[in-house]
Amino acid sequence: MLSRFGRRLVLAGLVLAQGLGLARAPKASAGGFLSPSQYMNTYYSLINSRNFAAAYAEWTNPPQTYEQFVAGYGDTQSVQGYFGGLQPGDVNNLVGGVPAVLYGYRTNGSVAAYSGCYYLLYNGGAGGSASGLALWSIVTAEFNQLSYVPTLEGADALIKSTRCYARTDAAGNFVSVQGLLGAYYDAINNRDYAAAYSLWRNPPQTYYQFVAGFWDTTEVAMFYGNYQYSGVANAYEAGRVPVMLFGFHADGSVVAFRGCFRLNYDPWRLPDWAIIGANLQPVSTDFGAPDRQVVLDAMAASCY
């Protein structure tokens, strides 16, 4: 059921390429700036405390009435959820997918398990004033009941293999240039650093330096804009994509960056797109989460 069923899987680090080097902005206190996975944990804490009205209010356009929503938990004693990091969604869109495995503990002693994705909208706040649950809301969800109850290791594997959005085609090429960037941060949120590192063409640092840069980040959230062609046919830099990035750290702080990823296209390689650099600048989080308009402006920025 869409309404059914929330421990955060600890995912690592944010390394941002600045030219050929890597830079990290000073970390500001996150305050109530919840990451997407923290938000989902909080959502299920509302459900487990039977605060259904507050949980129902987190849906932008609920797919069922409040009475149906509450009735869906009539035989549920509690829900335990495990969540991955936000997977970037469509271009110029503030919605992303959060892969999850949910365990529903029923009043009769049985357990049901579900696998799928929640789709969250970044709300931000005027002047960065929003915090806590107000930063995100639930747009929709797509879950299937599993025919078995997975172990925690199995749940971890399911989350890492769940694709809330298609990234590649049958041949292994990216469905879009944004698919490359989505796959890059999907891999980072899954701690699959080898896969993420392989998406660089001529990486500016060693693999061990790359991994070390992610040691204290629990989750990364990214939003991206349209691909911008370099204007030069067959150039090493084929084009750029404007982005907004949030990095959530283990100490509760958050950093934000905006700028452009520099990309190479080579039809003779698989996959065909690769990262060659990024020009990124810090965005202040001193006073809370950036306004959603700041994120929209970052996605619409000119990279040339």
Salt bridges, closest charged atoms under 4 A:
ASP75 OD1 - ARG4 NH2 2.99
ASP156 OD2 - LYS160 NZ 3.27
ASP186 OD2 - ARG167 NE 2.86
ASP216 OD1 - ARG24 NH1 3.75
ASP216 OD2 - LYS27 NZ 2.92
ASP216 OD1 - HIS249 ND1 3.20
GLU237 OE2 - ARG240 NE 2.68
GLU237 OE1 - ARG262 NE 2.59
ASP251 OD2 - LYS27 NZ 3.50
ASP266 OD2 - ARG269 NE 3.30
